[in-house]
Every structure is written in structure tokens, then in C-alpha cells.
Amino acid sequence: MHPALEVADIFRRHGAAYRADQLGSVTLGQRRVMAAIEACRTAALGGHVERCEDCGETRIAYNSCRNRHCPKCQGLARAQWIADRQAELLPVPYFHVVFTVPEAIAGIALQNKAVVYDILFRAAAETLQTIAADPKHLGAAIGVTAVLHTWGQNLFHHPHIHCIVPGGGVSPDGCWIACRPGFFLSVRVLSRLYRRLFLERLQAAFNAGMLNFFGELAGLVKPAAFATHLRPLRKIEWVVYAKRPFGGPQQVLEYLGRYTHRVAIANSRLIALADGQIRFRWKDYRHPQRAKVMTLPVGEFIRRFLLHVLPNGFRRIRHFGFLANTHRSAKLALIRGLLNLPEPETAPEPADYRERYARLFGRPLDICPVCGGHLVDIAVLRRASTPASFSYDSS
């Protein structure tokens, strides 16, 4: 069902005023995201006209923007990504480990997204692989799928990494070692190593001149001030926590489907836009049993949404260990041999987008919503044109 209110509606009504009011503080990347979301599934991006061969029903289908920050454009990308992962699942328990950063680091990350988010990925993955390789813990080389989220339910900046890890790995002598039932690795041990690795990499980035500071953090450009800022972070506990293990591979797929292509806020959480105020549902994890509603001025809502625009080309889903892209196929083939599993069947590539959609979602695109007949394309709408600009034979 089409939601009553969308992020696109908010941008179309208030985006221009927000950009004018915040002139100089809205980055080029944020402007591009706003423009893409505003144009998504409108005449601005073009589309095509379809007509039912049976009842003559005609409808216009506009193109999607396909921007990864757009709440409307993640469905197909998510489904395709999950389908690609289907053949990689192993019949072993899967674990979910989350790595967060202290608030003092989150501020630095917001001003240095590409550098610090990359450190977050690498520190989390190295921590898991190092502890798992230790014979005192697992003694095996593992695989990790990591997904970056930068938001909390209230849309504040809260960078953290979700790691999905198969419960076992390959030993140095080439055997499969399974983890203990219901237990992967000690989060206390993970937290200590993660803290050290993260801070070492952050200090190295500072020493290499890769970090920029402005506003309230401008003073950190001085080495002594930066060292003072980091000193207390070496002593506090960094939050690393493990969620309950998944029940099976299908639950892993369902989870990944919800998390991998999520954006800062789904349209389904939006309630109303009136008098310059936006109301939306959110979950306060301190009181998870109660649903809450937050009201924000439209400018503040847009500001918070734009906090989560990623740098151009930044990969927010990454794979490590035996799931790394460079040798995933060979490593998984080895593991299937160790577990006496058959090779997964591979389906031929779909001929076009309609076939791909039907395969991924289990329903065809060319079925008439009125009579169930067959829809065919009868006209193409060019970008930035209106339906009135086209004529077609409706006989």
C-alpha cells in the first residue's frame, strides 16, 4: 500500500526553502540526494506507458531514481542482493555482532565520514578475525558480512557496524571448526581489541593529515589537543554486543533483507506533515515495549536525514575473511567440501527487468491491475517531460 506521506513529499514541499536557508552548509552530495528523491517516480525521470491488451486499461509508470538513500528505491536492490547471497549460505549457526563508537568519536566521524567509517569497518573486521583465529577462542579463519548504519531511531548520528558471522571457520590445517552451541566469541575480549585497533588507526589517520576539523572540533587540529581528546577513550568500555544467534539460514536472509539496504527512515514511519512540523514513529530502546511519536520542525527533520548521506562511492556493505569478494567462490567451495555439501544450483540470468522482478518478488509486472490481462509498453516518456507531451494510439 502506498504510504500517505513520503520523504519525497517533504523534500518537494520544503527542500528548496531549506537549501536556501542553509546556503553553504548543504553539501553537493546532499543536494544530489535531495534532488534524486524529489524526482523519483515523477515525470522528471521519464518512464513508459503501458496498456492492457484485454481491457484497454492504460497507466503510466515513471522511473525510479535508484539512489541508495531513497526510501522508495531499495526494494529491488535489496531483493537482488539477497538472491545473490542465497547460494553463499552455509547450514551452520549465524551470529550477529554490533560494534559501536563513543560519542566523542561520532563527532569526528561526522566531519570525516569516508576516513572514520572505513576505520570502523576495518577495526571491527580485524577484531573478529584476530580473536577467532586465536586457538584459545576458536582457532579458525572466519567470514564476515558487515553493514554500516549511521542513525538511531531518532535520526541522530549514531555510526555502528552490524556484522553477520557464520558460526565456525577453517583451521590452519584445513578442517572446519564449529563454534560452541549458542556462543561465538567473548564480547568483552572483542571490545578491548576493537578499542585498541580503532584508536591506533584513528591516530595514524591524524598523523597522516587525513582528518579535518571545524566548528566545535576545530581545536583538535593541534596534536596535543587531539591526544587529550582521545586519552579518556582508551580507558572506558566500548560497546560491542552480540545479539541472539539466528535460528537458521532463512532467518539470516530475512534479517539481511531488513538491514542491508535500509535508509535513515522508512516512509512507513512518517505520520503527518502540518504547520511546518513532521511527526514520525520511533522506538526508544530504553523502553522498547512502548511505541513513541516524535515531532520535529521540518528543517530539523531534513537536517537529521541529511546527516546520513554517505560519501560518493563509499561501500556500506563489505565482506571479509572467507566471504571477501576476491576469493569467496573458492573458499566457499572448500568449506562445502569440508561439510559434505553439494554445490548450489545457479539459475540463468533473467532476460529483462520484468523477468528479474518476477523472479525476485514472485509476481509479474505485466499483469493488468483491473482485469488481470497482459500489459504491454506502448510509449516511452523522455526525462523531464509530461504525459501530455506524448500521443499514442489508444484504439
Rosetta blueprint (number, residue, H / E / L):
1 M L
2 H L
3 P L
4 A L
5 L L
6 E L
7 V H
8 A H
9 D H
10 I H
11 F H
12 R H
13 R H
14 H H
15 G H
16 A H
17 A H
18 Y H
19 R H
20 A H
21 D H
22 Q L
23 L L
24 G L
25 S L
26 V L
27 T L
28 L H
29 G H
30 Q H
31 R H
32 R H
33 V H
34 M H
35 A H
36 A H
37 I H
38 E H
39 A H
40 C L
41 R L
42 T L
43 A H
44 A H
45 L H
46 G L
47 G E
48 H E
49 V E
50 E E
51 R E
52 C E
53 E L
54 D L
55 C L
56 G L
57 E L
58 T E
59 R E
60 I E
61 A E
62 Y E
63 N L
64 S L
65 C L
66 R L
67 N L
68 R L
69 H L
70 C L
71 P L
72 K L
73 C L
74 Q H
75 G H
76 L H
77 A H
78 R H
79 A H
80 Q H
81 W H
82 I H
83 A H
84 D H
85 R H
86 Q H
87 A L
88 E L
89 L L
90 L L
91 P L
92 V L
93 P L
94 Y E
95 F E
96 H E
97 V E
98 V E
99 F E
100 T E
101 V L
102 P L
103 E H
104 A H
105 I H
106 A H
107 G H
108 I H
109 A H
110 L H
111 Q H
112 N L
113 K H
114 A H
115 V H
116 V H
117 Y H
118 D H
119 I H
120 L H
121 F H
122 R H
123 A H
124 A H
125 A H
126 E H
127 T H
128 L H
129 Q H
130 T H
131 I H
132 A H
133 A H
134 D L
135 P L
136 K L
137 H L
138 L L
139 G L
140 A L
141 A E
142 I L
143 G E
144 V E
145 T E
146 A E
147 V E
148 L E
149 H E
150 T E
151 W E
152 G L
153 Q L
154 N L
155 L L
156 F L
157 H E
158 H E
159 P E
160 H E
161 I E
162 H E
163 C E
164 I E
165 V E
166 P E
167 G L
168 G E
169 G E
170 V E
171 S L
172 P L
173 D L
174 G L
175 C L
176 W E
177 I E
178 A E
179 C L
180 R L
181 P L
182 G L
183 F L
184 F L
185 L L
186 S L
187 V H
188 R H
189 V H
190 L H
191 S H
192 R H
193 L H
194 Y H
195 R H
196 R H
197 L H
198 F H
199 L H
200 E H
201 R H
202 L H
203 Q H
204 A H
205 A H
206 F H
207 N H
208 A L
209 G L
210 M L
211 L L
212 N L
213 F L
214 F L
215 G H
216 E H
217 L H
218 A H
219 G H
220 L H
221 V H
222 K L
223 P H
224 A H
225 A H
226 F H
227 A H
228 T H
229 H H
230 L H
231 R H
232 P H
233 L H
234 R H
235 K L
236 I L
237 E L
238 W L
239 V L
240 V E
241 Y E
242 A E
243 K E
244 R L
245 P L
246 F L
247 G L
248 G L
249 P H
250 Q H
251 Q H
252 V H
253 L H
254 E H
255 Y H
256 L H
257 G H
258 R H
259 Y H
260 T L
261 H L
262 R L
263 V L
264 A L
265 I L
266 A L
267 N H
268 S H
269 R H
270 L E
271 I E
272 A E
273 L E
274 A E
275 D L
276 G L
277 Q E
278 I E
279 R E
280 F E
281 R E
282 W E
283 K E
284 D L
285 Y L
286 R L
287 H L
288 P L
289 Q L
290 R L
291 A E
292 K E
293 V E
294 M E
295 T E
296 L E
297 P E
298 V H
299 G H
300 E H
301 F H
302 I H
303 R H
304 R H
305 F H
306 L H
307 L L
308 H L
309 V L
310 L L
311 P L
312 N L
313 G L
314 F L
315 R L
316 R L
317 I E
318 R E
319 H E
320 F E
321 G E
322 F L
323 L L
324 A L
325 N L
326 T L
327 H L
328 R H
329 S H
330 A H
331 K H
332 L H
333 A H
334 L H
335 I H
336 R H
337 G H
338 L H
339 L L
340 N L
341 L L
342 P L
343 E L
344 P L
345 E L
346 T L
347 A L
348 P L
349 E L
350 P L
351 A L
352 D L
353 Y H
354 R H
355 E H
356 R H
357 Y H
358 A H
359 R H
360 L H
361 F H
362 G L
363 R L
364 P L
365 L L
366 D L
367 I E
368 C L
369 P L
370 V L
371 C L
372 G L
373 G L
374 H E
375 L E
376 V E
377 D E
378 I E
379 A E
380 V E
381 L E
382 R L
383 R L
384 A L
385 S L
386 T L
387 P H
388 A H
389 S H
390 F L
391 S L
392 Y L
393 D L
394 S L
395 S L
